[in-house]
Amino acid sequence: MRVEKKKKAALYFALCAILFLFLLFPETVLRAESDEKEERQVTLRVCNWEEYIDLGGWDEEDTIDLDSGDIIGVNSMIEDFTDWYYENYGIRVKVEYSTFGTNEDLYNMLTLGDTYDLVCPSEYMIMKLMTEDRLVPLSDDFFDVSDKNNYYINGVSPYIHSIFENNEIQGKPWSDYAAGYMWGITGIVYNPALVSTEDASSWKILNNPAYYRQITIKDNVRDSYFAAVGAVKSELLTSREFLESPDYQKNLEREMNDTSEETIAEVQEYLQDVKNNAYSFETDSGKADMVTGKVAANYQWSGDSVYTLDQADEDDFPLSFAVPEESTNIYFDGWVMLKSGIDSDEAKQHAAEAFINFNSRADNVIRNMNYIGYTSVISGGEDRRIFEYADWCYGAEEDERDTSDYDLGYFFSEDGDDGKEYIITAPSDQVYRQLFSQYPSEEAMSRAALMVCFDEEQTQAINQMWINVRCYNIHDVPVWVWIVAAIGFGILISAGCRKALEKRKS
């Protein structure tokens, strides 16, 4: 009994001593607790596309004033994430943020030994990295819908999520390894005063002599190959028999990813025609060329077309966007974690998944979309702010008369209809412009096909085709060269025959 009393007395004096120290030196005690938290720090290395996340610094007039509340980007998304992560998990995270220009640039960076934890390539590069077993699967916790911070799984568009669930690499669905970020389709931005909607609605416009030196095309092999396949297979892809096939979607993807020798040869021939007809092959300059009127049509990603049309509107120079009737490429950029970076580090993986989730929160989705111009894969789930933002951007004013209803149920709703809750009443002249670019219609999406991951042999074949197109164009050879070559060849044949006859006589 006496021992118990001694223990209680010792505990009492210890508590009094701690209280006494706290009263005398409160800052020291609090700093010690804070230092313990700050010792727990994670470094997260992120590599993303250039200009592909909100940098903050908005002015008050940039505020997005939705009915549900204002949204403004004061700090960069990176800075806001580090604060949010510390507040929610009590751990400091240092984000080392880098950028890349193309998927191939990123792949080369990884091949040369650059190390990242989280990267954001496009769909075919995600497939390639999955095939090469370079990725870490997303954790089970990431898909826990009961976690209020799991904004991705609770907010991803059902339409997009089904694509990630139903497409596999080596028996593993994309959704096990990749979380979408932005998405869109490819098409033609055009000046309606110079180009007809009919002409702009076919990939064949790229070599149409009516637009000689008035069109730009993408300066990368995958996008240009896709467009060229659509052009050379146009008759097949638009035939009634093909369109009405019960396996239309499967057949469309197969045809648009055809790398047979015959198709590659046809594509090379077509792209050499395009090279002679086009104003330029470009990666980013096509937007400015359209806005300044240098060209009449531009092969463009839908996200960039929004920017292009917005810029042109500022100069009272209306442009439009068309989706080719043969097919369009539905593309995604998505977050994946690399084995070479994460390396079984649970703290890194938690921070990486939290980064994805933070950028999937509705207000941050809106900030990123506003900054980038592309469309997020996040529809918001029960949070309607993203749809509200779409209506804020494109909905008609109350007193407008010439309006059209634009149904986005396929993207925002689980069942694609949901009582018509996702209809934007927009100015009629807007429907096939920015709104159509930002959220393509369900009809346009019906002819969308994915670019699949080519194997090494296929990649070598189309890369060689691309070298032939970009570095040497057989159509550029003057007629007189062919005549001289033919004469020379004839002389060689004649000489060979003469020698053969002389040998026989001897």
GICOR-V885641 format. One record per run of one state. SS is the DSSP state (H for helix, E for strand, - for the rest). FROM is the first residue (numbers start at 1). LEN is the number of residues. If there is no record, write none. Layout:
BEGIN
ss:SS from:FROM len:LEN
ss:SS from:FROM len:LEN
END
This chain:
BEGIN
ss:- from:1 len:1
ss:H from:2 len:23
ss:- from:25 len:1
ss:H from:26 len:13
ss:- from:39 len:2
ss:E from:41 len:9
ss:- from:50 len:10
ss:H from:60 len:3
ss:- from:63 len:1
ss:E from:64 len:3
ss:- from:67 len:2
ss:E from:69 len:3
ss:- from:72 len:5
ss:H from:77 len:13
ss:- from:90 len:2
ss:E from:92 len:9
ss:- from:101 len:2
ss:H from:103 len:9
ss:- from:112 len:6
ss:E from:118 len:2
ss:- from:120 len:2
ss:E from:122 len:1
ss:H from:123 len:9
ss:- from:132 len:3
ss:E from:135 len:2
ss:- from:137 len:3
ss:H from:140 len:4
ss:- from:144 len:7
ss:H from:151 len:5
ss:E from:156 len:1
ss:- from:157 len:1
ss:H from:158 len:9
ss:- from:167 len:1
ss:E from:168 len:2
ss:- from:170 len:2
ss:E from:172 len:2
ss:H from:174 len:3
ss:- from:177 len:2
ss:E from:179 len:12
ss:- from:191 len:6
ss:H from:197 len:4
ss:- from:201 len:2
ss:H from:203 len:5
ss:- from:208 len:1
ss:H from:209 len:3
ss:- from:212 len:3
ss:E from:215 len:4
ss:- from:219 len:2
ss:H from:221 len:12
ss:- from:233 len:1
ss:H from:234 len:4
ss:- from:238 len:2
ss:H from:240 len:4
ss:- from:244 len:4
ss:H from:248 len:9
ss:- from:257 len:4
ss:H from:261 len:17
ss:- from:278 len:2
ss:E from:280 len:3
ss:- from:283 len:2
ss:H from:285 len:7
ss:- from:292 len:5
ss:E from:297 len:5
ss:H from:302 len:13
ss:- from:315 len:5
ss:E from:320 len:3
ss:- from:323 len:5
ss:E from:328 len:11
ss:H from:339 len:4
ss:- from:343 len:3
ss:H from:346 len:13
ss:- from:359 len:3
ss:H from:362 len:11
ss:- from:373 len:2
ss:E from:375 len:2
ss:- from:377 len:1
ss:E from:378 len:1
ss:- from:379 len:6
ss:H from:385 len:10
ss:E from:395 len:1
ss:- from:396 len:7
ss:E from:403 len:5
ss:- from:408 len:1
ss:H from:409 len:4
ss:- from:413 len:5
ss:H from:418 len:3
ss:- from:421 len:2
ss:E from:423 len:5
ss:H from:428 len:3
ss:- from:431 len:3
ss:H from:434 len:5
ss:- from:439 len:3
ss:H from:442 len:4
ss:- from:446 len:2
ss:E from:448 len:2
ss:- from:450 len:6
ss:H from:456 len:16
ss:- from:472 len:2
ss:H from:474 len:3
ss:- from:477 len:2
ss:H from:479 len:27
ss:- from:506 len:1
END
